[in-house]
Amino acid sequence: MTAALTTPAAPATPRAPRQWRWLARLHRPALVCGGALVLLTAAALVWLGGPLTEASAAAWKAYNACAWDEVCRYDQDAIILHKEVHTWTTAAVLAVPFLVAAWAGGALVGRETESGTARLAWTQGVSPTRWLASRLALPALLAVAGSGLPAALHRWAWTAADGRVDTAKPWHGSATFLAGGTVPVGLTLAGLAAGVLAGLLLRRAMAALATAAVATGVLWAGVHAALPYLWPSVTRVSSLWEGPAGSGMHVGEGVLTAGGGRAAAPCFTSRLADCRAELADLGATAFYRDVHPAAHYWPLQLVATGVLLAVAALLAYAAFRVVRRTTGTARG
């Protein structure tokens, strides 16, 4: 008999460690604490937009019906509690981008580059670019969920109180606007990318943590400053007697002159003799005010979010460039 010829089996290619599972196990405490914070904030916002808003609206309705009576009964505690919970939940929503940036810089990347575990992973079948991609992809998904849910609930809670609770913040208030809609998601992703890049460049956990938090604060301030100019505003013209008119997010105001130009307003009503004289010297014919009405809420949100996503993409691209330069790899 002739023995059957068999081809020796090719040695199995070592499988690279499953980065996502490893990340979840390594950062379990941070994920648990972050998840708990998001769920607590979400629960508080549901409470705010539901029972607290109903109680505060009823209290304000009773107060406004008092007509300055000497004896007026209304639930003042409900009004105060609604205001306090709104303040604290707004702060919690705004804190998410900073916490994600600090975690990304300090623990997600900074600690691994400082301790050398990143280079050890690169010798265990994980390419540098794949290692970096895992530090961006899964955290990005979690960041979208962790920032998007509280932001959506914040917007819902604000909408429930709008026009019913007298102490409700206007839609264009800085904290109220930046805590609702899609801006928190864009800011969180930009903070994540900033933290990853800081960890790669500085290779020190605490330094990267602080740098990422500061960078997120700079982005927050930049969006706040640029926001009125991200979408064309609407011009409201009013008489000199009436003064500047138009509610919403203010962009600029002043007076219109007889020649069709614009000038800064020295005062704001011709009812006063001194103001009337100053306006006459300028040749003013009317007041103007450039504003964003409530209808501009979503255009402003989406444009600001687009800018932040572009910043996040640039920071992520810079992070990959840093990894390829420092490891000498042209491909992942």
VOPAGU-2260 file (C-alpha; in pm, 1 decimal, decimal comma):
REM VOPAGU-2260
SITE   aa  ch    i         X         Y         Z
SITE  MET   A    0       0,0       0,0       0,0
SITE  THR   A    1     114,5     347,7     -75,7
SITE  ALA   A    2      78,2     597,7     202,6
SITE  ALA   A    3    -141,9     892,0     115,1
SITE  LEU   A    4      49,4    1209,2      68,2
SITE  THR   A    5     -67,3    1494,3     287,0
SITE  THR   A    6      31,4    1856,4     267,8
SITE  PRO   A    7     150,3    1992,2     598,8
SITE  ALA   A    8     -89,8    2246,5     732,2
SITE  ALA   A    9      33,9    2602,4     709,8
SITE  PRO   A   10     110,6    2754,5    1045,7
SITE  ALA   A   11    -175,7    2962,6    1173,8
SITE  THR   A   12    -123,5    3333,8    1146,2
SITE  PRO   A   13    -118,3    3488,0    1490,1
SITE  ARG   A   14    -437,4    3677,0    1547,1
SITE  ALA   A   15    -400,8    4030,5    1664,5
SITE  PRO   A   16    -557,2    4097,5    2001,7
SITE  ARG   A   17    -912,8    4214,6    1983,8
SITE  GLN   A   18    -854,2    4575,6    2061,6
SITE  TRP   A   19   -1212,3    4669,1    2137,1
SITE  ARG   A   20   -1254,2    4393,5    2395,0
SITE  TRP   A   21    -920,2    4484,6    2548,3
SITE  LEU   A   22   -1014,4    4851,4    2564,1
SITE  ALA   A   23   -1346,9    4775,8    2730,5
SITE  ARG   A   24   -1173,7    4563,0    2993,1
SITE  LEU   A   25    -888,3    4807,4    3051,1
SITE  HIS   A   26   -1111,4    5113,0    3086,5
SITE  ARG   A   27   -1404,5    4944,4    3259,4
SITE  PRO   A   28   -1400,9    5176,5    3564,7
SITE  ALA   A   29   -1410,5    5487,5    3344,9
SITE  LEU   A   30   -1686,0    5339,7    3127,6
SITE  VAL   A   31   -1893,9    5245,0    3430,3
SITE  CYS   A   32   -1853,1    5586,8    3593,7
SITE  GLY   A   33   -1920,0    5767,2    3265,2
SITE  GLY   A   34   -2225,2    5555,7    3193,5
SITE  ALA   A   35   -2359,4    5618,8    3541,8
SITE  LEU   A   36   -2310,4    5994,2    3499,2
SITE  VAL   A   37   -2493,6    5991,0    3165,7
SITE  LEU   A   38   -2783,4    5785,8    3303,3
SITE  LEU   A   39   -2817,4    6003,9    3613,3
SITE  THR   A   40   -2813,8    6318,0    3399,3
SITE  ALA   A   41   -3069,7    6165,9    3163,4
SITE  ALA   A   42   -3295,2    6070,9    3454,3
SITE  ALA   A   43   -3266,0    6421,1    3600,9
SITE  LEU   A   44   -3355,8    6575,0    3262,7
SITE  VAL   A   45   -3660,9    6350,3    3228,8
SITE  TRP   A   46   -3765,1    6461,7    3576,1
SITE  LEU   A   47   -3697,8    6823,0    3480,3
SITE  GLY   A   48   -3897,4    6813,3    3158,3
SITE  GLY   A   49   -4184,0    6620,5    3312,9
SITE  PRO   A   50   -4299,1    6659,6    3675,0
SITE  LEU   A   51   -4076,7    6956,7    3759,9
SITE  THR   A   52   -4189,6    7157,0    3457,5
SITE  GLU   A   53   -4556,0    7082,2    3528,0
SITE  ALA   A   54   -4520,9    7187,5    3892,2
SITE  SER   A   55   -4326,0    7502,6    3809,1
SITE  ALA   A   56   -4567,5    7599,9    3529,3
SITE  ALA   A   57   -4861,9    7558,8    3767,2
SITE  ALA   A   58   -4684,0    7770,5    4028,9
SITE  TRP   A   59   -4612,5    8047,5    3779,0
SITE  LYS   A   60   -4971,4    8038,0    3657,4
SITE  ALA   A   61   -5093,1    8082,7    4014,7
SITE  TYR   A   62   -4841,9    8360,6    4076,8
SITE  ASN   A   63   -4935,8    8552,1    3761,7
SITE  ALA   A   64   -5303,9    8524,6    3855,3
SITE  CYS   A   65   -5243,9    8689,6    4189,9
SITE  ALA   A   66   -5276,6    9041,6    4046,0
SITE  TRP   A   67   -5064,6    9174,2    4331,1
SITE  ASP   A   68   -5305,0    9053,7    4598,0
SITE  GLU   A   69   -5184,5    9088,5    4952,5
SITE  VAL   A   70   -5239,2    8716,8    5009,9
SITE  CYS   A   71   -5108,9    8505,9    4722,1
SITE  ARG   A   72   -5064,7    8131,1    4734,9
SITE  TYR   A   73   -4830,1    7959,9    4492,7
SITE  ASP   A   74   -4564,8    7688,5    4514,2
SITE  GLN   A   75   -4242,4    7887,0    4535,0
SITE  ASP   A   76   -4039,7    7572,9    4610,5
SITE  ALA   A   77   -4141,1    7421,2    4275,4
SITE  ILE   A   78   -4014,4    7729,7    4090,7
SITE  ILE   A   79   -3682,9    7728,3    4275,3
SITE  LEU   A   80   -3632,3    7352,7    4234,6
SITE  HIS   A   81   -3696,9    7370,1    3859,9
SITE  LYS   A   82   -3440,6    7648,7    3822,6
SITE  GLU   A   83   -3177,1    7467,0    4028,5
SITE  VAL   A   84   -3218,3    7133,4    3849,6
SITE  HIS   A   85   -3199,2    7310,1    3513,3
SITE  THR   A   86   -2875,2    7479,6    3616,7
SITE  TRP   A   87   -2710,8    7159,6    3738,3
SITE  THR   A   88   -2822,3    6943,8    3446,9
SITE  THR   A   89   -2701,4    7206,4    3199,8
SITE  ALA   A   90   -2362,3    7203,2    3370,9
SITE  ALA   A   91   -2355,6    6822,2    3355,5
SITE  VAL   A   92   -2429,1    6819,4    2981,1
SITE  LEU   A   93   -2161,3    7082,2    2916,8
SITE  ALA   A   94   -1909,3    6886,5    3124,8
SITE  VAL   A   95   -1925,6    6575,4    2903,3
SITE  PRO   A   96   -1689,0    6705,4    2628,1
SITE  PHE   A   97   -1431,9    6810,0    2888,8
SITE  LEU   A   98   -1449,3    6475,0    3069,5
SITE  VAL   A   99   -1411,7    6281,0    2744,2
SITE  ALA   A  100   -1115,7    6496,1    2636,9
SITE  ALA   A  101    -944,6    6456,6    2973,9
SITE  TRP   A  102    -999,8    6080,0    2971,5
SITE  ALA   A  103    -872,7    6046,2    2613,9
SITE  GLY   A  104    -559,2    6244,6    2687,3
SITE  GLY   A  105    -485,5    6105,1    3032,1
SITE  ALA   A  106    -595,4    5740,4    3029,4
SITE  LEU   A  107    -684,6    5630,2    2677,1
SITE  VAL   A  108    -356,7    5733,3    2508,6
SITE  GLY   A  109    -136,3    5932,9    2743,9
SITE  ARG   A  110     -96,0    5655,8    3000,1
SITE  GLU   A  111     -14,2    5394,0    2736,1
SITE  THR   A  112     244,7    5608,5    2561,1
SITE  GLU   A  113     400,5    5710,1    2892,6
SITE  SER   A  114     426,6    5353,4    3027,0
SITE  GLY   A  115     537,2    5200,7    2697,4
SITE  THR   A  116     243,4    4961,7    2666,8
SITE  ALA   A  117     156,9    5116,6    2330,4
SITE  ARG   A  118     489,3    5006,9    2179,7
SITE  LEU   A  119     446,8    4665,9    2340,8
SITE  ALA   A  120     109,5    4630,1    2167,0
SITE  TRP   A  121     271,8    4717,7    1834,4
SITE  THR   A  122     505,4    4418,1    1874,8
SITE  GLN   A  123     216,1    4180,5    1949,7
SITE  GLY   A  124      53,2    4179,4    1606,6
SITE  VAL   A  125    -124,2    4516,5    1628,2
SITE  SER   A  126      -4,5    4777,0    1381,6
SITE  PRO   A  127      33,5    5134,4    1510,7
SITE  THR   A  128    -242,7    5268,9    1287,1
SITE  ARG   A  129    -480,4    4990,5    1388,3
SITE  TRP   A  130    -398,1    5055,5    1751,4
SITE  LEU   A  131    -478,9    5423,3    1703,0
SITE  ALA   A  132    -795,2    5348,7    1504,8
SITE  SER   A  133    -926,8    5138,2    1791,5
SITE  ARG   A  134    -859,4    5428,7    2031,8
SITE  LEU   A  135   -1071,6    5654,5    1812,0
SITE  ALA   A  136   -1351,1    5435,0    1673,7
SITE  LEU   A  137   -1503,2    5272,2    1982,1
SITE  PRO   A  138   -1461,2    5578,4    2207,4
SITE  ALA   A  139   -1617,6    5790,6    1932,2
SITE  LEU   A  140   -1928,3    5570,2    1929,7
SITE  LEU   A  141   -1953,2    5589,4    2306,5
SITE  ALA   A  142   -1893,7    5965,2    2296,8
SITE  VAL   A  143   -2178,2    6016,2    2048,6
SITE  ALA   A  144   -2416,0    5816,1    2266,8
SITE  GLY   A  145   -2294,4    5969,8    2591,9
SITE  SER   A  146   -2327,7    6327,4    2468,0
SITE  GLY   A  147   -2620,5    6291,0    2227,4
SITE  LEU   A  148   -2870,4    6144,3    2473,9
SITE  PRO   A  149   -2831,4    6415,6    2743,5
SITE  ALA   A  150   -2827,5    6689,5    2477,3
SITE  ALA   A  151   -3150,8    6562,5    2320,6
SITE  LEU   A  152   -3318,1    6538,8    2660,6
SITE  HIS   A  153   -3193,9    6886,6    2752,5
SITE  ARG   A  154   -3353,3    7029,2    2440,2
SITE  TRP   A  155   -3675,2    6840,9    2514,2
SITE  ALA   A  156   -3685,4    6965,8    2873,4
SITE  TRP   A  157   -3625,5    7323,8    2759,9
SITE  THR   A  158   -3902,0    7297,9    2498,7
SITE  ALA   A  159   -4143,7    7167,8    2763,1
SITE  ALA   A  160   -4080,6    7476,9    2979,7
SITE  ASP   A  161   -4064,4    7737,0    2703,7
SITE  GLY   A  162   -4351,3    7984,3    2737,8
SITE  ARG   A  163   -4480,2    7815,9    3053,2
SITE  VAL   A  164   -4205,4    7875,2    3309,0
SITE  ASP   A  165   -4116,3    8242,2    3345,5
SITE  THR   A  166   -3765,1    8168,7    3470,6
SITE  ALA   A  167   -3681,6    7941,7    3174,0
SITE  LYS   A  168   -3366,8    8053,9    2995,0
SITE  PRO   A  169   -3399,0    8192,7    2639,7
SITE  TRP   A  170   -3305,3    7960,4    2355,8
SITE  HIS   A  171   -3011,6    8180,2    2258,6
SITE  GLY   A  172   -2851,8    8187,4    2602,8
SITE  SER   A  173   -2495,4    8060,0    2572,5
SITE  ALA   A  174   -2523,1    7764,6    2811,5
SITE  THR   A  175   -2873,5    7670,4    2698,0
SITE  PHE   A  176   -2781,2    7677,5    2329,5
SITE  LEU   A  177   -2452,9    7487,9    2364,9
SITE  ALA   A  178   -2607,3    7219,9    2589,6
SITE  GLY   A  179   -2885,5    7131,0    2346,4
SITE  GLY   A  180   -2911,1    7019,0    1987,1
SITE  THR   A  181   -2612,0    6866,5    1809,4
SITE  VAL   A  182   -2332,5    7096,6    1928,2
SITE  PRO   A  183   -2242,9    6883,4    2236,0
SITE  VAL   A  184   -2185,2    6582,0    2009,9
SITE  GLY   A  185   -1950,5    6774,6    1781,6
SITE  LEU   A  186   -1765,5    6926,9    2076,0
SITE  THR   A  187   -1727,8    6586,1    2243,2
SITE  LEU   A  188   -1580,3    6427,4    1930,5
SITE  ALA   A  189   -1343,4    6721,8    1888,2
SITE  GLY   A  190   -1241,2    6685,3    2252,9
SITE  LEU   A  191   -1180,0    6313,2    2204,6
SITE  ALA   A  192    -955,3    6376,2    1904,8
SITE  ALA   A  193    -773,6    6654,8    2090,1
SITE  GLY   A  194    -708,2    6421,3    2382,7
SITE  VAL   A  195    -574,7    6144,4    2159,8
SITE  LEU   A  196    -344,1    6385,2    1977,3
SITE  ALA   A  197    -221,4    6537,0    2304,7
SITE  GLY   A  198    -143,4    6190,5    2441,3
SITE  LEU   A  199      60,1    6102,0    2133,6
SITE  LEU   A  200     254,0    6426,8    2129,5
SITE  LEU   A  201     320,8    6477,0    2500,6
SITE  ARG   A  202     346,2    6110,7    2610,9
SITE  ARG   A  203     265,8    6214,2    2965,4
SITE  ALA   A  204     -72,5    6128,6    3108,2
SITE  MET   A  205    -125,9    6433,4    3329,2
SITE  ALA   A  206      14,1    6678,6    3076,0
SITE  ALA   A  207    -205,1    6532,7    2801,4
SITE  LEU   A  208    -509,2    6539,8    3029,8
SITE  ALA   A  209    -463,5    6909,7    3108,6
SITE  THR   A  210    -382,9    7001,0    2748,1
SITE  ALA   A  211    -690,0    6821,0    2614,6
SITE  ALA   A  212    -918,3    6990,6    2865,8
SITE  VAL   A  213    -773,7    7333,3    2782,1
SITE  ALA   A  214    -804,0    7266,1    2408,4
SITE  THR   A  215   -1169,4    7173,3    2453,6
SITE  GLY   A  216   -1224,7    7494,8    2645,7
SITE  VAL   A  217   -1066,5    7691,8    2362,1
SITE  LEU   A  218   -1296,9    7519,4    2112,4
SITE  TRP   A  219   -1596,4    7594,4    2335,3
SITE  ALA   A  220   -1502,3    7961,6    2353,9
SITE  GLY   A  221   -1434,5    7974,3    1979,7
SITE  VAL   A  222   -1775,8    7831,8    1893,4
SITE  HIS   A  223   -1940,6    8072,9    2135,0
SITE  ALA   A  224   -1763,7    8370,8    1974,7
SITE  ALA   A  225   -1820,9    8262,2    1613,8
SITE  LEU   A  226   -2177,5    8141,1    1657,2
SITE  PRO   A  227   -2361,4    8465,5    1560,8
SITE  TYR   A  228   -2168,9    8478,2    1231,9
SITE  LEU   A  229   -2218,7    8119,1    1116,9
SITE  TRP   A  230   -2554,2    8191,7     954,1
SITE  PRO   A  231   -2693,1    8506,1     786,2
SITE  SER   A  232   -2876,7    8721,0    1038,2
SITE  VAL   A  233   -3204,0    8911,2     996,6
SITE  THR   A  234   -3215,9    9291,3    1019,3
SITE  ARG   A  235   -3496,8    9454,1    1217,4
SITE  VAL   A  236   -3554,6    9825,3    1155,2
SITE  SER   A  237   -3743,3   10039,6    1408,0
SITE  SER   A  238   -3819,0   10408,1    1456,2
SITE  LEU   A  239   -3600,4   10645,3    1655,4
SITE  TRP   A  240   -3883,5   10689,4    1900,2
SITE  GLU   A  241   -3927,5   10316,5    1953,3
SITE  GLY   A  242   -3560,4   10228,2    1990,9
SITE  PRO   A  243   -3381,6    9908,9    1874,1
SITE  ALA   A  244   -3623,4    9617,6    1836,8
SITE  GLY   A  245   -3595,0    9249,6    1760,8
SITE  SER   A  246   -3560,1    8954,7    1998,6
SITE  GLY   A  247   -3325,2    8662,4    1958,1
SITE  MET   A  248   -2950,0    8619,1    1935,4
SITE  HIS   A  249   -2807,5    8967,1    1882,3
SITE  VAL   A  250   -2535,9    9016,4    1621,9
SITE  GLY   A  251   -2513,3    9395,7    1609,3
SITE  GLU   A  252   -2717,1    9713,6    1631,0
SITE  GLY   A  253   -2693,0   10086,1    1565,1
SITE  VAL   A  254   -2856,1   10358,9    1358,6
SITE  LEU   A  255   -2924,0   10401,1     989,9
SITE  THR   A  256   -2824,6   10739,1     846,1
SITE  ALA   A  257   -2987,5   10946,0     573,1
SITE  GLY   A  258   -2708,9   10845,5     333,7
SITE  GLY   A  259   -2791,3   10477,7     377,6
SITE  GLY   A  260   -2493,3   10403,9     601,6
SITE  ARG   A  261   -2470,8   10254,7     947,7
SITE  ALA   A  262   -2331,1   10410,1    1263,3
SITE  ALA   A  263   -2301,2   10324,1    1629,4
SITE  ALA   A  264   -2597,1   10438,0    1834,8
SITE  PRO   A  265   -2507,6   10710,0    2089,9
SITE  CYS   A  266   -2833,0   10640,7    2275,0
SITE  PHE   A  267   -3144,8   10433,3    2228,0
SITE  THR   A  268   -3456,5   10648,4    2209,7
SITE  SER   A  269   -3544,9   10990,3    2074,6
SITE  ARG   A  270   -3794,8   11034,9    2355,8
SITE  LEU   A  271   -3516,8   11197,6    2556,2
SITE  ALA   A  272   -3420,5   11547,0    2444,0
SITE  ASP   A  273   -3045,2   11488,6    2470,9
SITE  CYS   A  274   -3066,9   11166,1    2272,1
SITE  ARG   A  275   -3286,0   11329,7    2010,6
SITE  ALA   A  276   -3021,1   11597,5    1956,6
SITE  GLU   A  277   -2738,7   11344,7    1924,3
SITE  LEU   A  278   -2934,8   11138,2    1675,0
SITE  ALA   A  279   -3008,8   11452,3    1472,5
SITE  ASP   A  280   -2636,8   11536,2    1461,5
SITE  LEU   A  281   -2566,7   11190,7    1315,9
SITE  GLY   A  282   -2842,9   11225,3    1060,1
SITE  ALA   A  283   -3002,6   10909,4    1196,0
SITE  THR   A  284   -3330,3   10800,8    1040,3
SITE  ALA   A  285   -3396,3   10471,6    1221,7
SITE  PHE   A  286   -3249,7   10208,7    1449,9
SITE  TYR   A  287   -3144,4    9869,3    1320,6
SITE  ARG   A  288   -3066,9    9542,3    1494,4
SITE  ASP   A  289   -2920,2    9229,5    1334,8
SITE  VAL   A  290   -3057,5    8922,4    1509,8
SITE  HIS   A  291   -3106,5    8549,6    1476,9
SITE  PRO   A  292   -3471,2    8462,0    1544,0
SITE  ALA   A  293   -3579,3    8131,1    1694,0
SITE  ALA   A  294   -3615,7    7987,1    1342,8
SITE  HIS   A  295   -3234,6    7999,2    1311,3
SITE  TYR   A  296   -3182,6    7759,2    1600,8
SITE  TRP   A  297   -3124,4    7444,9    1394,5
SITE  PRO   A  298   -2924,8    7609,1    1113,1
SITE  LEU   A  299   -2689,3    7752,3    1374,1
SITE  GLN   A  300   -2670,0    7417,7    1554,1
SITE  LEU   A  301   -2591,6    7221,9    1239,7
SITE  VAL   A  302   -2334,1    7465,7    1102,1
SITE  ALA   A  303   -2155,6    7488,4    1438,6
SITE  THR   A  304   -2157,9    7108,6    1464,8
SITE  GLY   A  305   -2017,6    7080,1    1112,7
SITE  VAL   A  306   -1730,8    7310,6    1205,5
SITE  LEU   A  307   -1655,8    7103,7    1516,0
SITE  LEU   A  308   -1667,2    6778,2    1319,6
SITE  ALA   A  309   -1422,8    6925,5    1068,3
SITE  VAL   A  310   -1191,4    7018,8    1355,5
SITE  ALA   A  311   -1225,1    6666,5    1497,8
SITE  ALA   A  312   -1137,7    6515,3    1158,9
SITE  LEU   A  313    -829,6    6736,1    1127,3
SITE  LEU   A  314    -712,9    6644,6    1476,7
SITE  ALA   A  315    -765,4    6274,5    1407,4
SITE  TYR   A  316    -572,0    6305,6    1080,5
SITE  ALA   A  317    -290,2    6480,0    1267,8
SITE  ALA   A  318    -286,9    6194,3    1520,0
SITE  PHE   A  319    -239,9    5935,4    1242,7
SITE  ARG   A  320      37,0    6146,8    1090,9
SITE  VAL   A  321     213,6    6158,0    1427,6
SITE  VAL   A  322     190,8    5779,7    1468,4
SITE  ARG   A  323     322,3    5713,5    1118,0
SITE  ARG   A  324     605,9    5959,8    1162,4
SITE  THR   A  325     716,0    5829,0    1501,2
SITE  THR   A  326     689,9    5460,4    1409,2
SITE  GLY   A  327     814,1    5489,2    1051,0
SITE  THR   A  328     511,7    5309,7     907,9
SITE  ALA   A  329     363,2    5420,6     581,0
SITE  ARG   A  330      64,5    5191,2     609,1
SITE  GLY   A  331    -141,1    5049,3     896,4
